[in-house]
Amino acid sequence: MARLPRVSAGDAPLGTKIAYHFTRKAMREMAACAPRDMLEPLEVFANVPALMKGYGRFEQTAAKVHLLDERHRTLAELKAATMTECEYCIDLGSQVARQRGITDEELVALTAYRQSGCFSEVDKLVLDYAAGMSHTPVEVPDELFAALKEHFDTQQLLELTFAIALENFRGRFNLALDIGAAGFSEGRVCAIPANAVGAVTTDAA
C-alpha cells in the first residue's frame, strides 16, 4: 500500500477522472492487460492536480518520440527499472517488453547481459548506458559514450538518455512512496532486479 493516499475515481474531480480514463486506455493498449492497481502512481499524483497534469503531459510528449529503435528503448527502460529495483516498473516493463517482442529468455538474461548470447553488441552498449546512468553516482565513461555515438545520432542519443532518466524518475518516485507491483506480469516471467539471484516468476511482480 502506498505511503500517501490514492485519489479514487469516485472522489476525483472531472479533469482527473478524464485523465484516469485515457491513461487506463493507453496502458491497456500498451500492456494488453488492465490490472486493478494499474493507476496507483497516477492516483497518488492526483493529490496535487497541477503536478499530475504536468507529469501527464511529460509522459504524453515522451510517448510521441520514436527516433530510437523500439527494441533499444525498451531494453534501456527495463534495465533502468531493474537497477532502481522498482517493483511496479519491473512488473509493467516486463509485460510491455513482451508485447514488443522481448523474449522471456532475454528478460531473465538482463541481469548478466554481458555474458549472454541473447543480445547484440549494440544492445549491450545500450544496456551499459542504462546501467551506468542508473548508478549513484552516474557512471558513464567517455569510451562508452564514444562507442554509442558510432551507432546512434545526436537525436537518438538524446531520446535514449531521456528515456533512461525518465525511468529512473518513475522508479524512485514509486519506491519512495512504497508503490508496488500492480500485477501486469502476474504468473509470468519478469526481469530480475539488479541485486536479486535467479529468475523471477511471480504472483504480482
HELIX and SHEET records of a PDB file:
HELIX    1   1 LEU A   14  ALA A   31  1                                  18    
HELIX    2   2 GLU A   40  PHE A   45  1                                   6    
HELIX    3   3 PRO A   49  ALA A   63  1                                  15    
HELIX    4   4 GLU A   70  THR A   84  1                                  15    
HELIX    5   5 GLU A   87  GLN A   99  1                                  13    
HELIX    6   6 ASP A  104  ALA A  109  1                                   6    
HELIX    7   7 LEU A  110  GLN A  115  5                                   6    
HELIX    8   8 GLU A  121  SER A  134  1                                  14    
HELIX    9   9 ASP A  142  LYS A  149  1                                   8    
HELIX   10  10 THR A  154  ALA A  176  1                                  23    
SHEET    1   A 2 VAL A 189  CYS A 190  0                                        
SHEET    2   A 2 VAL A 200  THR A 201 -1                                        
END                                                                             
